[in-house]
C-alpha cells in the first residue's frame, strides 16, 4: 500500500516539476532532485553493495537505488518513465552494475538502434575524460533489454507505450576494489566516479538534443541544483580556516621603512633584516582541521574538485608560514605561485629594453597626493559601485602597520605614509577597487564563499586583470610596465641563488632603477624567505591580452577570484544555477574606455601597450 502511494507521489512531483525523496526502506530510495528525462538505476546485489556505483547514481538528478527484496523495481519505474515521456517527449533509462568477470573495463549494453548514437557519444567523452588509467570501453549490442547478469529487465522498451524510451546498461569492472579484501582504493574510485559522471552528463545532453522537446540551452536542468548539506558545511569550514589568517599581511615586513634606512647605512651590502607579524594561528592545527573535512563524501565531482583544490593550497600556505624566514618558504612559494619560465623572462627583459630608462629625459615636477586624498578618491569609486549594489558593505582604512596599499577581504587599506602621483591615482583606483574589490563582492554574492576568498592560483588572473585595468583607463605608463617586468627579472635572479644585494645592484646598474625603487622591488621578492608571487603580474597581463585576442568575454572573469582554467567550471555551475552572474561591473569596462579593447583585438601587444 505504501509503495503505491509513494509511486503516485513521485508521478505528481514529475507533473508539478517538484523534487521528491522517497525512502522505501533502509537500502531503497527514489530521489528526483530536479525533474528531467533521465532515471539511473542501481539494483544492489544480495551479496554486497558497490559504494562507487551507489554514489554515482545518487549524484545524478533522478535515481533509484535499492534491493529487489525490498522493492518491485518494475512497479516503481514503469509509471515514472511513462510520465517523463509525457512531459518531455522521450526519456532515458540507464541501469548500472558491477561485473568482475567482464573482459572490458566498461561496457555499454544497448538493444535499440536509436541508443547507438548516445552510446558512441558516451564512449567519446569517456576517452576524453579518462587519461590516467587507460581503461578499455566498448558497446555490447544485445537483443534483450540491458540488465545485470541473472536479472530480468525492469521494463520492456519494445512495448508500444515505450517507443520513446532509450534503455541502456553500463557494466563496470571494479578495478577500484581490492580483489581479496574488497576494500576500495580511494583515488582510483574517485577517478572512476568523476569520469563516469562527466561522461553521463555529456551523453545525456546529446540525448536531450536529439530526442526531447527540451532546448540544449536548458542543460542546467540535467544537473542537480540541490546541494548536499555537507557541501555548504565544508564551504563554511574552508572559509573559517581561510579567515583565521591573512597570508599577505603575515609575509609582509612590518619594518620596511626602517630596513630601507639601515640598508642605505650599510652601503647596500647587507641583507635587510625584516620583522613580521606574530602568527595568529597554529599552522599544524589548521592543517588537521582541513584534512578532517569529509570532501570525499561529496557526491558532486565538480564541487568536490573545487574544495580539494582549495584545501591543497591552504595546506601549502600553512607550510610556507611554518617556514617563514627560511629556505623552506621559497619551496612552498614555488608550489603555490609557480616559477618563471623562459618566455616570461624573455618578455620581461624585452620590456626593460623597449621602455629603457633615460636619464636625459626631462622630468616634470611630480604632483603628489597623500593617503587622505587618495582615500577620498577611493570612496568616490565605491559610491559608483554602490549604484550597482546598494548593499555593498566596505570602506577605506588608513593604517600605520602596513606599507603601500592593499585590499583585504574587500576593504581598501592605505598606509598613513602613502603618497602617489596624482596622474597614477585613477589607475590604482581601478586596480584596487575596480578589480580586487569588485571581484571580492561579486564572489561574495555567490552561494560558495570560495569565490570571494579566492580559488587556488587565482592571483595570476587577478593581478593580470588589475594591471589591465590600468591600461583601460589610459594610465599604464612605460615606467609602470618596467616595474612589473623588473619584478619578474628579480624573481628569476633570486631563484638563481643570488642574494638581496646582488639583485638590488642588478636593478640599479643594469636596468637603471633608482635605489629606493630597487629596494622595494627586492623587498617584495625576498620577503618571507623568497616570494615568487610578483612574477604573476606580467604573466597575468600577458594571459589577459591573449584571452581578449581570442575574442572571449571578460565578464566571467569578474564572477569572483578565479583562475582562467576554472572558466569551464564556472560556466558549468552557472548553467546549473549554482553560481550567479556578476553584479558589479567596473568603470573601466564601460564608456569612454571600451575603445581600448579594440586596440588589443586589432593587434596591440605588450610592447605597445603603454598609454604614455
C-alpha positions as a printed NumPy array, in Angstrom:
array([[  0.   ,   0.   ,   0.   ],
       [  2.795,   2.421,   0.935],
       [  4.639,   1.669,  -2.317],
       [  1.63 ,   2.547,  -4.494],
       [  1.098,   5.83 ,  -2.626],
       [  4.793,   6.64 ,  -2.965],
       [  4.691,   5.991,  -6.708],
       [  1.65 ,   8.252,  -7.067],
       [  3.532,  10.939,  -5.149],
       [  6.514,  10.597,  -7.499],
       [  4.304,  10.898, -10.591],
       [  2.64 ,  14.008,  -9.176],
       [  6.032,  15.556,  -8.47 ],
       [  7.046,  14.997, -12.109],
       [  3.88 ,  16.715, -13.346],
       [  4.436,  19.639, -10.978],
       [  8.194,  19.699, -11.64 ],
       [  8.855,  19.491,  -7.906],
       [ 11.715,  17.499,  -6.304],
       [ 10.869,  14.485,  -4.193],
       [ 12.76 ,  11.999,  -1.998],
       [ 11.051,   8.703,  -1.188],
       [ 12.611,   6.2  ,   1.227],
       [ 11.075,   2.762,   0.57 ],
       [ 13.32 ,   1.001,   3.077],
       [ 16.71 ,   1.377,   4.72 ],
       [ 18.506,   0.491,   1.48 ],
       [ 15.958,   1.543,  -1.156],
       [ 15.369,   5.135,  -2.172],
       [ 13.952,   7.12 ,  -5.095],
       [ 15.413,  10.617,  -5.494],
       [ 14.169,  13.152,  -8.042],
       [ 16.291,  16.205,  -7.253],
       [ 15.29 ,  18.069, -10.391],
       [ 12.745,  16.733, -12.815],
       [ 14.465,  15.76 , -16.059],
       [ 14.041,  12.909, -18.578],
       [ 16.612,  10.585, -17.041],
       [ 16.462,   7.824, -14.478],
       [ 19.566,   5.999, -13.231],
       [ 19.007,   2.634, -11.573],
       [ 21.257,   0.557,  -9.348],
       [ 19.936,  -2.768,  -8.065],
       [ 22.01 ,  -3.635,  -5.013],
       [ 23.126,  -7.297,  -5.199],
       [ 22.301,  -9.535,  -2.252],
       [ 25.982, -10.191,  -1.539],
       [ 27.257,  -6.601,  -1.258],
       [ 26.709,  -3.004,  -2.337],
       [ 29.162,  -1.257,  -4.664],
       [ 29.532,   2.117,  -2.964],
       [ 31.003,   3.79 ,  -6.045],
       [ 28.035,   2.841,  -8.229],
       [ 25.569,   3.748,  -5.498],
       [ 27.126,   7.198,  -5.074],
       [ 27.351,   7.668,  -8.84 ],
       [ 23.611,   7.051,  -9.192],
       [ 22.743,   9.273,  -6.239],
       [ 24.809,  12.155,  -7.66 ],
       [ 22.506,  12.409, -10.69 ],
       [ 19.256,  14.351, -10.81 ],
       [ 16.972,  11.294, -10.819],
       [ 17.937,   7.931,  -9.363],
       [ 16.504,   4.745,  -7.935],
       [ 18.809,   2.693,  -5.723],
       [ 17.618,  -0.332,  -3.805],
       [ 17.336,  -4.054,  -3.202],
       [ 14.918,  -6.227,  -5.144],
       [ 13.988,  -7.913,  -1.871],
       [ 12.608,  -4.567,  -0.669],
       [ 11.274,  -3.118,  -3.882],
       [  9.327,  -4.004,  -7.013],
       [ 11.516,  -2.098,  -9.478],
       [  9.162,  -2.599, -12.428],
       [  6.18 ,  -1.281, -10.465],
       [  8.133,   1.838,  -9.473],
       [  9.918,   2.524, -12.757],
       [  7.041,   1.986, -15.21 ],
       [  4.759,   4.893, -14.176],
       [  7.739,   7.207, -13.689],
       [  9.074,   6.529, -17.194],
       [  5.575,   6.835, -18.636],
       [  5.114,  10.264, -17.06 ],
       [  8.572,  11.5  , -18.082],
       [  7.823,  10.589, -21.703],
       [  4.549,  12.53 , -21.466],
       [  6.359,  15.557, -20.047],
       [  9.46 ,  15.636, -22.253],
       [  8.648,  13.605, -25.363],
       [ 11.28 ,  10.98 , -24.535],
       [ 13.17 ,   9.522, -21.607],
       [ 16.476,   7.79 , -20.947],
       [ 16.738,   4.861, -18.553],
       [ 20.214,   3.687, -17.536],
       [ 20.971,   0.768, -15.267],
       [ 24.484,   0.441, -13.834],
       [ 26.041,  -2.665, -12.358],
       [ 29.36 ,  -4.253, -11.4  ],
       [ 30.788,  -7.204, -13.338],
       [ 34.087,  -8.685, -12.159],
       [ 34.228, -11.259, -14.968],
       [ 33.826,  -8.967, -17.984],
       [ 36.687,  -8.512, -20.463],
       [ 36.494,  -4.748, -20.994],
       [ 36.771,  -2.303, -18.125],
       [ 33.487,  -0.629, -19.057],
       [ 30.763,  -1.942, -21.378],
       [ 27.623,  -0.207, -22.608],
       [ 24.721,  -2.562, -23.303],
       [ 22.059,  -1.455, -25.768],
       [ 19.207,  -3.233, -27.537],
       [ 17.867,  -0.356, -29.666],
       [ 19.389,   1.177, -32.802],
       [ 18.293,   4.591, -31.528],
       [ 20.557,   4.173, -28.487],
       [ 23.717,   3.667, -30.566],
       [ 24.421,   7.376, -31.158],
       [ 24.153,   8.136, -27.436],
       [ 26.391,   5.178, -26.555],
       [ 29.014,   6.364, -29.038],
       [ 28.865,   9.862, -27.537],
       [ 29.387,   8.376, -24.074],
       [ 32.459,   6.458, -25.254],
       [ 33.943,   9.529, -26.938],
       [ 33.554,  11.635, -23.788],
       [ 34.761,   8.795, -21.578],
       [ 38.007,   8.501, -23.547],
       [ 38.469,  12.282, -23.466],
       [ 37.961,  12.496, -19.705],
       [ 39.826,   9.318, -18.793],
       [ 43.55 ,   9.716, -19.428],
       [ 45.186,   8.308, -16.296],
       [ 44.252,   4.626, -16.231],
       [ 43.798,   3.844, -19.963],
       [ 40.564,   1.943, -19.339],
       [ 39.027,  -0.054, -22.172],
       [ 35.399,   0.592, -23.119],
       [ 33.088,  -0.995, -25.693],
       [ 29.475,  -1.334, -26.821],
       [ 27.553,  -4.608, -26.458],
       [ 24.528,  -4.911, -28.736],
       [ 22.036,  -7.261, -27.131],
       [ 18.665,  -8.494, -28.341],
       [ 17.263,  -8.281, -24.822],
       [ 16.778,  -5.219, -22.689],
       [ 20.036,  -4.388, -20.891],
       [ 20.211,  -5.714, -17.347],
       [ 22.743,  -7.267, -14.946],
       [ 23.53 , -10.987, -15.303],
       [ 20.892, -13.177, -13.685],
       [ 18.223, -10.465, -13.521],
       [ 15.178,  -9.537, -15.548],
       [ 14.921,  -6.126, -17.284],
       [ 12.935,  -3.644, -15.209],
       [ 10.967,  -2.541, -18.262],
       [ 10.254,  -3.687, -21.818],
       [ 11.357,  -0.974, -24.265],
       [  9.626,  -2.817, -27.119],
       [  6.22 ,  -2.105, -25.611],
       [  4.187,   0.374, -27.662],
       [  3.996,   2.957, -24.872],
       [  7.794,   2.98 , -24.502],
       [  8.803,   3.694, -28.085],
       [ 10.283,   6.992, -26.907],
       [ 12.378,   5.309, -24.214],
       [ 16.132,   4.814, -24.649],
       [ 17.236,   1.992, -22.392],
       [ 20.927,   1.297, -21.776],
       [ 23.038,  -0.598, -19.296],
       [ 26.552,   0.204, -18.103],
       [ 28.673,  -2.608, -16.671],
       [ 31.824,  -1.708, -14.772],
       [ 34.802,  -3.855, -13.866],
       [ 35.699,  -2.73 , -10.326],
       [ 39.431,  -2.043, -10.519],
       [ 38.851,   0.414,  -7.683],
       [ 38.349,  -2.505,  -5.276],
       [ 40.999,  -4.817,  -3.864],
       [ 40.315,  -8.296,  -5.278],
       [ 40.989, -10.035,  -1.969],
       [ 39.655,  -7.732,   0.725],
       [ 37.059,  -5.844,  -1.311],
       [ 38.281,  -2.58 ,   0.165],
       [ 38.306,   0.472,  -2.082],
       [ 41.354,   2.245,  -3.482],
       [ 40.137,   5.804,  -2.753],
       [ 41.971,   7.696,  -5.514],
       [ 41.091,   5.163,  -8.225],
       [ 37.483,   5.094,  -7.043],
       [ 37.308,   8.896,  -7.178],
       [ 38.723,   8.925, -10.698],
       [ 36.149,   6.34 , -11.855],
       [ 33.254,   8.308, -10.407],
       [ 34.423,  11.659, -11.776],
       [ 34.951,  10.316, -15.299],
       [ 31.661,   8.42 , -15.372],
       [ 29.723,  11.411, -14.039],
       [ 31.116,  13.786, -16.666],
       [ 30.548,  11.285, -19.469],
       [ 26.983,  10.561, -18.372],
       [ 26.091,  14.24 , -18.271],
       [ 27.526,  14.993, -21.704],
       [ 25.879,  11.985, -23.338],
       [ 22.604,  12.957, -21.675],
       [ 22.941,  16.397, -23.256],
       [ 23.21 ,  14.667, -26.633],
       [ 20.087,  12.636, -25.828],
       [ 18.199,  15.813, -24.921],
       [ 19.286,  17.491, -28.149],
       [ 18.244,  14.592, -30.351],
       [ 15.151,  13.151, -28.722],
       [ 13.348,  15.538, -26.356],
       [ 11.359,  18.752, -26.533],
       [ 13.9  ,  20.489, -24.304],
       [ 16.355,  23.018, -25.679],
       [ 20.044,  22.297, -25.213],
       [ 20.34 ,  25.705, -23.536],
       [ 18.282,  24.185, -20.723],
       [ 21.221,  21.932, -19.833],
       [ 21.067,  23.285, -16.277],
       [ 18.031,  21.015, -15.872],
       [ 20.203,  17.996, -16.448],
       [ 22.393,  18.503, -13.405],
       [ 21.239,  18.841,  -9.878],
       [ 20.881,  22.314,  -8.409],
       [ 20.282,  20.806,  -4.997],
       [ 23.34 ,  20.951,  -2.77 ],
       [ 24.088,  18.382,  -0.114],
       [ 24.13 ,  19.923,   3.367],
       [ 27.701,  18.611,   3.516],
       [ 28.701,  20.906,   0.616],
       [ 27.62 ,  24.053,   2.445],
       [ 29.154,  22.758,   5.662],
       [ 32.562,  22.195,   4.05 ],
       [ 32.404,  25.516,   2.192],
       [ 31.781,  27.211,   5.55 ],
       [ 34.617,  25.317,   7.231],
       [ 37.101,  26.119,   4.443],
       [ 36.143,  29.784,   4.733],
       [ 36.542,  29.634,   8.506],
       [ 40.056,  28.219,   8.237],
       [ 40.979,  30.72 ,   5.488],
       [ 39.808,  33.679,   7.553],
       [ 41.874,  32.742,  10.588],
       [ 44.897,  34.383,   8.97 ],
       [ 45.796,  36.952,   6.32 ],
       [ 48.57 ,  35.357,   4.324],
       [ 49.879,  38.51 ,   2.602],
       [ 49.966,  40.505,   5.837],
       [ 51.843,  37.69 ,   7.56 ],
       [ 54.568,  37.659,   4.897],
       [ 54.817,  41.459,   4.573],
       [ 57.559,  43.139,   6.651],
       [ 56.5  ,  45.415,   9.488],
       [ 59.734,  47.396,   9.348],
       [ 60.17 ,  48.097,   5.626],
       [ 60.878,  51.807,   6.157],
       [ 63.437,  51.209,   8.905],
       [ 65.031,  48.417,   6.859],
       [ 65.491,  50.804,   3.904],
       [ 67.246,  53.371,   6.101],
       [ 69.547,  50.698,   7.542],
       [ 70.218,  49.252,   4.066],
       [ 71.483,  52.666,   2.931],
       [ 73.683,  52.958,   6.019],
       [ 75.167,  49.558,   5.172],
       [ 76.018,  50.846,   1.669],
       [ 73.533,  48.343,   0.205],
       [ 75.805,  45.398,   1.036],
       [ 73.996,  43.684,   3.938],
       [ 70.756,  41.773,   3.513],
       [ 67.989,  43.618,   5.396],
       [ 66.521,  42.003,   8.484],
       [ 62.754,  42.032,   8.253],
       [ 60.307,  41.667,  11.117],
       [ 56.9  ,  40.063,  10.638],
       [ 53.609,  39.963,  12.481],
       [ 53.154,  37.271,  15.128],
       [ 51.416,  34.15 ,  13.844],
       [ 47.733,  34.267,  14.909],
       [ 47.187,  30.549,  14.234],
       [ 48.877,  27.221,  14.798],
       [ 49.523,  26.071,  11.204],
       [ 49.572,  22.398,  12.186],
       [ 46.165,  22.719,  13.847],
       [ 44.769,  24.394,  10.722],
       [ 46.153,  21.514,   8.628],
       [ 44.47 ,  18.989,  10.906],
       [ 41.148,  20.805,  10.598],
       [ 41.477,  20.905,   6.808],
       [ 42.009,  17.167,   6.48 ],
       [ 39.158,  16.407,   8.852],
       [ 36.779,  17.795,   6.207],
       [ 34.89 ,  14.93 ,   4.527],
       [ 35.328,  16.133,   0.953],
       [ 35.419,  12.518,  -0.23 ],
       [ 31.745,  12.186,   0.787],
       [ 30.563,  14.915,  -1.606],
       [ 28.547,  13.405,  -4.459],
       [ 29.16 ,  16.17 ,  -6.995],
       [ 32.645,  15.69 ,  -8.541],
       [ 32.902,  19.301,  -9.751],
       [ 32.295,  20.752,  -6.3  ],
       [ 34.494,  18.123,  -4.656],
       [ 37.314,  19.147,  -7.01 ],
       [ 36.902,  22.824,  -6.049],
       [ 37.15 ,  22.045,  -2.355],
       [ 40.005,  19.562,  -2.709],
       [ 41.965,  22.096,  -4.746],
       [ 41.444,  24.824,  -2.127],
       [ 42.415,  22.523,   0.726],
       [ 45.642,  21.637,  -1.057],
       [ 46.501,  25.329,  -1.462],
       [ 45.718,  26.177,   2.179],
       [ 47.877,  23.255,   3.27 ],
       [ 50.784,  24.597,   1.175],
       [ 50.294,  28.102,   2.603],
       [ 50.391,  26.73 ,   6.142],
       [ 53.684,  25.026,   5.328],
       [ 55.005,  28.348,   3.997],
       [ 54.039,  30.119,   7.22 ],
       [ 55.756,  27.416,   9.27 ],
       [ 58.875,  28.01 ,   7.133],
       [ 58.623,  31.817,   7.111],
       [ 62.114,  33.289,   7.205],
       [ 63.987,  30.191,   5.996],
       [ 64.652,  28.283,   2.767],
       [ 61.551,  26.126,   3.017],
       [ 59.394,  29.198,   2.408],
       [ 60.746,  29.539,  -1.128],
       [ 59.952,  25.905,  -1.955],
       [ 56.374,  26.481,  -0.823],
       [ 56.174,  29.688,  -2.837],
       [ 57.15 ,  27.818,  -5.988],
       [ 54.421,  25.278,  -5.272],
       [ 51.702,  27.91 ,  -4.713],
       [ 52.704,  30.718,  -7.097],
       [ 54.922,  28.972,  -9.618],
       [ 58.256,  29.609, -11.328],
       [ 59.474,  31.986, -14.046],
       [ 59.553,  30.271, -17.436],
       [ 61.853,  31.282, -20.29 ],
       [ 59.153,  33.042, -22.314],
       [ 58.099,  35.174, -19.35 ],
       [ 61.709,  36.087, -18.552],
       [ 62.497,  36.989, -22.174],
       [ 59.372,  39.162, -22.347],
       [ 60.303,  40.94 , -19.124],
       [ 63.835,  41.657, -20.345],
       [ 62.473,  42.896, -23.669],
       [ 60.093,  45.295, -21.89 ],
       [ 63.009,  46.687, -19.899],
       [ 64.798,  47.372, -23.189],
       [ 61.798,  48.787, -25.092],
       [ 60.925,  51.149, -22.259],
       [ 64.534,  51.798, -21.337],
       [ 65.071,  54.449, -18.695],
       [ 66.705,  57.624, -19.949],
       [ 68.433,  59.982, -17.555],
       [ 68.371,  62.691, -20.232],
       [ 64.576,  62.661, -20.465],
       [ 63.166,  65.847, -18.899],
       [ 61.245,  65.08 , -15.714],
       [ 58.27 ,  67.292, -14.921],
       [ 57.651,  68.194, -11.279],
       [ 55.513,  65.489,  -9.7  ],
       [ 52.099,  66.385,  -8.319],
       [ 51.741,  64.036,  -5.347],
       [ 48.66 ,  63.212,  -3.291],
       [ 48.713,  61.735,   0.213],
       [ 46.84 ,  58.88 ,   1.869],
       [ 43.863,  61.028,   2.893],
       [ 43.403,  62.429,  -0.602],
       [ 43.73 ,  59.008,  -2.186],
       [ 41.212,  57.586,   0.295],
       [ 38.724,  60.252,  -0.8  ],
       [ 39.077,  59.167,  -4.447],
       [ 38.624,  55.526,  -3.445],
       [ 35.418,  56.347,  -1.56 ],
       [ 34.064,  58.077,  -4.66 ],
       [ 34.714,  54.906,  -6.659],
       [ 32.945,  52.828,  -4.019],
       [ 29.946,  55.154,  -4.41 ],
       [ 29.966,  54.317,  -8.145],
       [ 29.842,  50.606,  -7.281],
       [ 27.044,  51.078,  -4.724],
       [ 24.826,  52.321,  -7.523],
       [ 25.006,  48.743,  -8.843],
       [ 24.966,  47.013,  -5.437],
       [ 23.325,  49.243,  -2.783],
       [ 24.104,  46.725,  -0.027],
       [ 27.865,  46.94 ,  -0.677],
       [ 29.437,  46.911,   2.792],
       [ 33.038,  48.03 ,   2.64 ],
       [ 35.22 ,  51.023,   3.333],
       [ 38.67 ,  52.576,   3.239],
       [ 41.111,  52.421,   6.166],
       [ 44.278,  54.427,   6.712],
       [ 46.686,  52.321,   8.792],
       [ 50.114,  52.675,  10.358],
       [ 51.023,  48.963,  10.301],
       [ 51.32 ,  48.401,   6.539],
       [ 53.416,  49.733,   3.697],
       [ 51.783,  50.857,   0.481],
       [ 48.247,  49.809,  -0.256],
       [ 46.319,  46.534,  -0.269],
       [ 42.794,  45.128,  -0.345],
       [ 41.995,  42.765,   2.49 ],
       [ 38.636,  40.948,   2.386],
       [ 37.005,  43.669,   0.366],
       [ 38.382,  46.584,   2.408],
       [ 40.958,  49.007,   0.98 ],
       [ 43.871,  49.569,   3.387],
       [ 46.259,  52.501,   2.857],
       [ 49.482,  53.247,   4.702],
       [ 49.348,  56.578,   6.535],
       [ 52.67 ,  57.494,   4.871],
       [ 51.396,  56.623,   1.404],
       [ 51.966,  59.048,  -1.456],
       [ 51.256,  58.664,  -5.157],
       [ 51.472,  60.782,  -8.266],
       [ 48.085,  62.327,  -8.974],
       [ 48.286,  61.061, -12.558],
       [ 48.622,  57.462, -11.283],
       [ 45.688,  57.664,  -8.88 ],
       [ 42.927,  56.752, -11.338],
       [ 44.9  ,  53.7  , -12.494],
       [ 45.474,  52.491,  -8.951],
       [ 41.819,  53.058,  -8.062],
       [ 40.777,  50.754, -10.915],
       [ 43.49 ,  48.264,  -9.937],
       [ 42.464,  48.035,  -6.275],
       [ 38.776,  48.995,  -6.26 ],
       [ 37.714,  48.22 ,  -9.837],
       [ 39.344,  44.786,  -9.801],
       [ 40.167,  43.465,  -6.326],
       [ 37.097,  44.859,  -4.541],
       [ 34.758,  44.185,  -7.484],
       [ 35.763,  40.513,  -7.747],
       [ 35.606,  40.11 ,  -3.959],
       [ 31.994,  41.264,  -3.746],
       [ 30.913,  39.509,  -6.934],
       [ 32.393,  36.392,  -5.356],
       [ 30.661,  37.114,  -2.066],
       [ 27.316,  37.175,  -3.909],
       [ 27.851,  33.51 ,  -4.862],
       [ 26.498,  30.571,  -2.827],
       [ 30.094,  29.425,  -2.241],
       [ 32.391,  31.513,  -0.05 ],
       [ 35.304,  30.105,  -2.044],
       [ 34.726,  32.628,  -4.843],
       [ 35.299,  35.657,  -2.61 ],
       [ 38.221,  34.134,  -0.72 ],
       [ 39.879,  33.071,  -3.965],
       [ 40.195,  29.727,  -5.706],
       [ 43.702,  28.214,  -5.721],
       [ 46.022,  30.089,  -8.065],
       [ 43.621,  32.98 ,  -8.64 ],
       [ 46.417,  35.546,  -8.254],
       [ 47.711,  35.328, -11.831],
       [ 44.376,  36.183, -13.425],
       [ 43.511,  38.648, -10.682],
       [ 46.735,  40.646, -10.896],
       [ 46.773,  40.451, -14.694],
       [ 43.251,  41.854, -14.799],
       [ 44.216,  44.548, -12.292],
       [ 47.163,  45.752, -14.405],
       [ 44.971,  45.52 , -17.5  ],
       [ 42.504,  47.899, -15.816],
       [ 45.296,  50.499, -15.648],
       [ 45.71 ,  50.221, -19.405],
       [ 41.949,  50.529, -19.934],
       [ 41.798,  53.93 , -18.176],
       [ 44.777,  55.195, -20.225],
       [ 47.189,  55.219, -17.292],
       [ 49.529,  52.283, -17.918],
       [ 52.851,  54.035, -18.317],
       [ 56.141,  52.719, -19.605],
       [ 57.596,  53.172, -16.116],
       [ 54.818,  51.038, -14.642],
       [ 55.462,  48.265, -17.184],
       [ 59.164,  48.452, -16.341],
       [ 58.446,  47.843, -12.66 ],
       [ 56.201,  44.872, -13.453],
       [ 58.903,  43.451, -15.739],
       [ 61.608,  44.128, -13.148],
       [ 59.71 ,  42.024, -10.628],
       [ 59.956,  39.051, -12.997],
       [ 63.694,  39.597, -13.502],
       [ 64.171,  39.95 ,  -9.739],
       [ 62.278,  36.724,  -9.014],
       [ 64.369,  34.869, -11.601],
       [ 67.602,  36.299, -10.164],
       [ 66.558,  35.292,  -6.662],
       [ 65.71 ,  31.758,  -7.824],
       [ 69.165,  31.521,  -9.43 ],
       [ 70.646,  31.795,  -5.935],
       [ 71.564,  35.482,  -5.785],
       [ 71.131,  37.377,  -2.545],
       [ 69.203,  40.586,  -1.866],
       [ 72.149,  42.911,  -2.598],
       [ 73.042,  41.118,  -5.842],
       [ 69.523,  41.589,  -7.183],
       [ 69.4  ,  45.161,  -5.906],
       [ 72.551,  46.087,  -7.853],
       [ 71.249,  44.269, -10.956],
       [ 68.199,  46.55 , -10.961],
       [ 70.223,  49.691, -10.247],
       [ 73.232,  49.119, -12.517],
       [ 71.826,  47.235, -15.489],
       [ 68.231,  48.445, -15.592],
       [ 68.725,  51.936, -14.118],
       [ 66.075,  51.877, -11.42 ],
       [ 66.5  ,  54.25 ,  -8.508],
       [ 67.949,  52.819,  -5.335],
       [ 64.687,  53.172,  -3.41 ],
       [ 62.533,  51.578,  -6.123],
       [ 65.067,  48.741,  -6.456],
       [ 64.932,  48.196,  -2.702],
       [ 61.137,  47.973,  -2.715],
       [ 61.135,  45.511,  -5.638],
       [ 63.674,  43.32 ,  -3.837],
       [ 61.764,  43.572,  -0.564],
       [ 58.648,  42.19 ,  -2.251],
       [ 60.634,  39.365,  -3.857],
       [ 62.785,  38.331,  -0.868],
       [ 60.166,  38.722,   1.88 ],
       [ 59.415,  35.637,   3.924],
       [ 62.421,  33.811,   2.511],
       [ 61.679,  34.144,  -1.217],
       [ 58.298,  35.084,  -2.694],
       [ 57.612,  34.33 ,  -6.369],
       [ 54.128,  35.876,  -6.475],
       [ 55.349,  39.138,  -8.031],
       [ 56.137,  37.384, -11.321],
       [ 52.391,  36.837, -11.767],
       [ 51.582,  40.47 , -12.618],
       [ 53.269,  40.338, -16.018],
       [ 52.331,  36.709, -16.605],
       [ 48.698,  37.515, -15.871],
       [ 48.696,  40.595, -18.104],
       [ 50.061,  38.533, -20.995],
       [ 47.314,  35.942, -20.414],
       [ 44.61 ,  38.635, -20.45 ],
       [ 45.899,  40.014, -23.771],
       [ 45.791,  36.515, -25.299],
       [ 42.328,  35.939, -23.832],
       [ 40.96 ,  39.141, -25.437],
       [ 42.583,  38.414, -28.785],
       [ 40.778,  35.076, -28.827],
       [ 37.527,  37.046, -28.779],
       [ 36.479,  35.823, -25.355],
       [ 34.17 ,  37.679, -22.981],
       [ 35.698,  39.371, -19.932],
       [ 32.504,  39.11 , -17.845],
       [ 33.132,  35.565, -16.489],
       [ 36.487,  36.764, -15.123],
       [ 34.645,  39.128, -12.764],
       [ 32.421,  36.485, -11.143],
       [ 34.86 ,  36.131,  -8.258],
       [ 38.5  ,  35.457,  -7.555],
       [ 39.061,  32.674, -10.086],
       [ 41.799,  31.441, -12.387],
       [ 41.495,  31.062, -16.144],
       [ 41.279,  27.277, -16.301],
       [ 38.336,  27.463, -13.872],
       [ 36.191,  29.184, -16.523],
       [ 34.65 ,  25.884, -17.785],
       [ 33.811,  25.026, -14.16 ],
       [ 32.281,  28.48 , -13.651],
       [ 30.229,  28.082, -16.833],
       [ 29.   ,  24.638, -15.771],
       [ 27.986,  25.8  , -12.289],
       [ 26.322,  28.905, -13.735],
       [ 24.343,  26.777, -16.197],
       [ 23.269,  24.574, -13.317],
       [ 22.052,  27.594, -11.375],
       [ 24.699,  27.136,  -8.666],
       [ 26.51 ,  30.396,  -9.482],
       [ 25.119,  33.848, -10.219],
       [ 26.217,  36.224, -12.962],
       [ 28.458,  39.093, -11.761],
       [ 26.555,  42.017, -10.232],
       [ 29.319,  44.617, -10.201],
       [ 30.855,  45.913, -13.399],
       [ 33.948,  48.132, -13.031],
       [ 34.171,  51.576, -14.554],
       [ 36.989,  50.539, -16.891],
       [ 34.643,  48.165, -18.742],
       [ 32.241,  50.977, -19.62 ],
       [ 32.417,  54.049, -21.833],
       [ 34.546,  56.038, -22.507],
       [ 37.187,  53.297, -22.149],
       [ 35.86 ,  50.439, -24.294],
       [ 37.758,  51.564, -27.408],
       [ 40.947,  50.365, -25.695],
       [ 39.682,  46.791, -26.011],
       [ 39.58 ,  47.244, -29.779],
       [ 43.267,  48.19 , -29.778],
       [ 44.158,  44.799, -28.333],
       [ 41.763,  42.929, -30.617],
       [ 43.355,  44.642, -33.612],
       [ 46.867,  43.572, -32.674],
       [ 48.347,  45.716, -29.899],
       [ 50.77 ,  43.699, -27.792],
       [ 52.664,  44.059, -24.541],
       [ 55.315,  46.233, -26.215],
       [ 52.97 ,  48.982, -27.392],
       [ 50.503,  48.754, -24.533],
       [ 51.792,  51.805, -22.687],
       [ 49.352,  54.709, -22.836],
       [ 52.166,  57.236, -22.327]])
